[in-house]
Amino acid sequence: MIIVMKQGAGKEALAEVKKQIRELGYKPHVIHGDTRDVIGAVGDERGKAVLQSLESLPGVESVVPILKPYKLASREVKPEPSCFELAPGVVIGGDRVIVMAGPCSVESEAQIVETALAVKAAGASVLRGGAFKPRTSPYSFQGMEEDGLKLLARAREASGLPIVTEVVNPGDVDLVAQYADILQIGARNVQNFALLKTVGRIDKPILLKRGMATTIQEYLMSAEYILSEGNRRVILCERGIRTFETATRNTLDIAAVPVLKSLTHLPVTIDPSHATGHAHLVPSMCYAGVAAGADGLIVEVHPCPERAASDGPQSLRPAEFAAMMANLRAFVAAAGKQL
């Protein structure tokens, strides 16, 4: 249920409604709007009719059922797009397209610092890099783990860019959160509900990638796990789904961008590198993503892709990334935004 407060209702009225929601066995989630507050009451669907009694409380305008199974992620609870800081001065969901760029894996201090400086010079706002790498094969490079996190921190110090990196294990969340500005949940962990709940309890933005075979509703339900634990700073990322097509690594579901934007208030980004698997296709997909309404891009960049420990074929060289960013500005401007 959504409890809509009257315009001008004070803190005391809001506190009383939250108290009553808890006493009825539900969990209140307050969404502060420009003119009024809305409270999402989340809990057992079978007894939600009892919440209708809250209409009698002072300050309550109406009590409305939420039709979508993903309550807190839906536009029913929050019609306007969410806009929040990833780091001081870096805001997603507003009038900027946020570009996150860097290598698939952190390999050395020289590699990650060189890449950080290059992507910043080209206009990126966030440095990406993998320290923990969930790989299909147990024999593939698994990442440098905490040593990789330390190198990312040095690259942040050298470049001033905030960092996004993946966490794969609930037990590593606190460790990764010590270093990272944004925590990424990869496609293989999109329905790792223990991990989703754990990152939902920390005060860090979460970049949640869509799974290879995850429907949009399933994807939004995964976001709901994070939101229901109290973390409202969730960024969605379409990174390609598995289809019958073999010309690309995955199939970038570009239509998912406007579909998600119509269903949820959460910011939507795309990962054209993992979607296509080929560096020469990445710029076109970036342009298409911006045209479709994406709030951000996450792009793999490596100073020497042929020597990369992972995902070299889909990584742009710094010069290629800079050229793509120069061309991207026209698409961003046409979308009514800025880099």
C-alpha positions, -999 to +999 in steps of 0.1 A: +000+000+000+010+036-005+000+061+022-001+096+006+003+124+031-015+157+028+004+186+016+019+204+045+016+174+069+042+178+096+068+155+111+045+145+140+018+133+116+044+114+096+058+098+127+024+087+138+016+070+105+049+052+105+042+040+141+008+027+131+022+009+101+047-009+123+020-018+148+000-034+119+030-056+111+043-037+081+076-019+073+073+018+064+095+033+037+092+071+034+097+088+000+101+126+004+085+145-025+086+182-035+052+190-021+042+159+000+055+127+015+045+092+005+050+061+026+053+027+012+040+000+036+057-033+027+049-067+041+025-096+039+002-091+009-025-112+024-035-088+051-028-055+034-065-044+036-060-035+073-038-006+061-069+011+047-077+022+083-048+046+081-069+070+061-085+081+094-052+094+107-046+132+107-023+142+079-032+112+056-048+121+023-053+086+009-043+049+010-037+033-024-028-003-033+005-008-051-002-030-081+033-039-091+051-068-073+081-046-070+068-020-046+096+004-038+112+002-072+079+012-090+068+045-102+036+040-083+055+048-051+078+074-067+065+089-100+095+112-105+130+098-114+154+092-086+185+114-086+213+108-062+250+113-056+275+086-064+303+107-049+307+144-042+298+163-074+288+131-093+250+128-096+232+102-116+195+104-127+196+141-134+205+160-166+240+144-169+250+111-186+275+095-162+302+075-179+321+049-159+352+035-176+382+013-169+396-022-172+377-054-166+404-065-141+429-046-121+463-060-130+490-036-117+493-001-103+508+012-135+479-002-156+451+011-134+466+045-127+473+050-164+438+041-173+423+063-146+441+094-159+432+086-195+395+081-190+393+112-168+410+133-194+384+120-220+355+129-197+346+099-176+331+106-142+338+072-125+366+046-127+356+010-131+379-020-123+375-055-111+393-068-080+371-098-074+362-116-107+335-143-109+345-163-139+328-191-158+359-212-156+376-219-122+410-217-141+405-182-154+420-151-137+399-145-105+412-110-097+437-095-072+411-093-045+421-069-017+454-060-034+433-049-063+411-028-041+442-011-028+454-003-063+419+011-072+422+034-041+456+046-054+441+053-088+413+073-072+439+093-053+459+099-085+429+108-107+402+121-083+377+097-098+353+077-076+355+039-082+330+012-089+340-024-084+322-058-080+315-077-048+307-114-052+304-127-017+282-114+012+312-119+035+333-094+014+308-066+014+323-047+043+358-051+029+349-038-006+328-010+009+360+002+027+376+010-006+348+014-032+325+044-037+300+022-056+295-015-053+286-036-083+265-067-083+273-087-115+250-105-138+258-139-123+247-126-088+215-108-098+195-134-079+220-140-051+194-128-025+218-131+005+242-107-013+214-084-023+202-081+012+237-075+026+244-046+002+209-033+010+221-026+045+251-004+036+253+033+028+268+030-007+253+032-041+248-002-058+252-008-095+230-039-102+235-056-135+207-076-152+213-113-155+218-131-188+184-148-186+166-124-162+132-110-172+126-073-165+102-082-137+127-106-121+153-079-124+132-053-107+124-078-079+162-082-074+164-044-070+135-046-046+156-068-023+182-040-020+156-013-016+136-032+010+167-033+033+169+005+033+194+013+006+177+036-019+207+043-041+203+016-067+214+019-103+202-005-129+225-018-157+214-036-189+244-056-200+230-079-226+209-111-224+215-145-238+198-153-271+203-176-301+225-150-317+263-158-319+276-127-337+279-109-304+288-121-269+253-113-257+224-093-272+221-058-259+184-053-250+183-016-259+145-016-256+150-025-219+161+011-213+128+028-221+109-001-207+127+002-174+124+040-174+086+036-177+083+011-149+108+023-123+122+056-109+157+041-106+185+053-129+192+031-159+226+025-175+240+002-201+272-019-204+279-022-242+313-039-236+298-071-220+268-069-242+287-070-275+320-086-267+337-066-295+354-032-290+344-019-325+307-023-316+309-004-283+307+032-295+276+025-316+259+009-286+269+039-264+252+063-288+221+040-290+219+038-252+220+076-248+194+079-276+172+054-257+173+074-225+201+058-205+214+078-175+248+063-178+273+040-195+299+016-182+327+009-207+358-012-206+390+006-214+425-010-212+459+005-222+469-027-239+439-049-246+459-077-263+477-083-230+446-079-207+440-106-181+403-107-190+380-094-217+406-078-239+386-081-272+358-059-258+381-032-243+387+001-260+421+016-260+424+050-243+426+068-277+395+050-290+376+058-258+385+095-262+373+095-298+341+078-287+335+104-259+341+133-284+314+118-307+291+110-278+286+146-269+264+152-299+241+123-289+240+135-253+231+170-264+204+157-287+189+138-257+188+171-238+216+162-214+252+168-208+284+148-200 
